[in-house]
Amino acid sequence: MVQLRNLNIDPYVYFRAMPPPGGKLKGMLNFIRLLQQRFPGLKVGSVNPVTSLPSS
């Protein structure tokens, strides 16, 4: 599980998962979607796990 309350994630994992900077800002919702796409079994949450994300 990745705890996103304080963005408690290894910076090396974060920078490998995110595309290089530039262009339009991505935002946290897109970051969570990217993590879920790249790591299908990953659970995202803090005190209350995320069960679904709004569609874009």
NORRA-V678729 format. One record per residue. N is the residue number from 1. PSI is psi in whole degrees, 0 to 359 (NA if undefined). BURIAL is b if it has 24 or more other C-alpha atoms within 12 Angstrom, else e. D_FIRST is the distance of its C-alpha to the first C-alpha in whole Angstrom. Layout:
n=N psi=PSI burial=BURIAL d_first=D_FIRST
n=N psi=PSI burial=BURIAL d_first=D_FIRST
This chain:
n=1 psi=138 burial=e d_first=0
n=2 psi=126 burial=b d_first=4
n=3 psi=118 burial=e d_first=6
n=4 psi=0 burial=e d_first=9
n=5 psi=315 burial=e d_first=12
n=6 psi=21 burial=e d_first=13
n=7 psi=52 burial=e d_first=12
n=8 psi=81 burial=e d_first=10
n=9 psi=144 burial=e d_first=10
n=10 psi=126 burial=e d_first=12
n=11 psi=329 burial=e d_first=15
n=12 psi=321 burial=e d_first=16
n=13 psi=316 burial=e d_first=13
n=14 psi=310 burial=e d_first=14
n=15 psi=333 burial=e d_first=18
n=16 psi=327 burial=e d_first=17
n=17 psi=329 burial=e d_first=15
n=18 psi=144 burial=e d_first=18
n=19 psi=162 burial=e d_first=21
n=20 psi=151 burial=e d_first=24
n=21 psi=154 burial=e d_first=25
n=22 psi=151 burial=e d_first=28
n=23 psi=208 burial=e d_first=29
n=24 psi=145 burial=e d_first=28
n=25 psi=145 burial=e d_first=25
n=26 psi=317 burial=e d_first=22
n=27 psi=161 burial=e d_first=20
n=28 psi=322 burial=e d_first=16
n=29 psi=316 burial=e d_first=16
n=30 psi=327 burial=e d_first=17
n=31 psi=315 burial=e d_first=15
n=32 psi=317 burial=b d_first=12
n=33 psi=317 burial=b d_first=14
n=34 psi=315 burial=e d_first=15
n=35 psi=316 burial=b d_first=11
n=36 psi=327 burial=e d_first=11
n=37 psi=316 burial=e d_first=14
n=38 psi=332 burial=e d_first=14
n=39 psi=79 burial=e d_first=11
n=40 psi=328 burial=e d_first=11
n=41 psi=359 burial=e d_first=9
n=42 psi=135 burial=e d_first=6
n=43 psi=136 burial=e d_first=4
n=44 psi=133 burial=b d_first=6
n=45 psi=186 burial=e d_first=7
n=46 psi=252 burial=e d_first=9
n=47 psi=317 burial=e d_first=11
n=48 psi=113 burial=e d_first=12
n=49 psi=147 burial=e d_first=9
n=50 psi=125 burial=e d_first=11
n=51 psi=334 burial=e d_first=13
n=52 psi=158 burial=e d_first=15
n=53 psi=148 burial=e d_first=16
n=54 psi=145 burial=e d_first=20
n=55 psi=151 burial=e d_first=22
n=56 psi=NA burial=e d_first=24
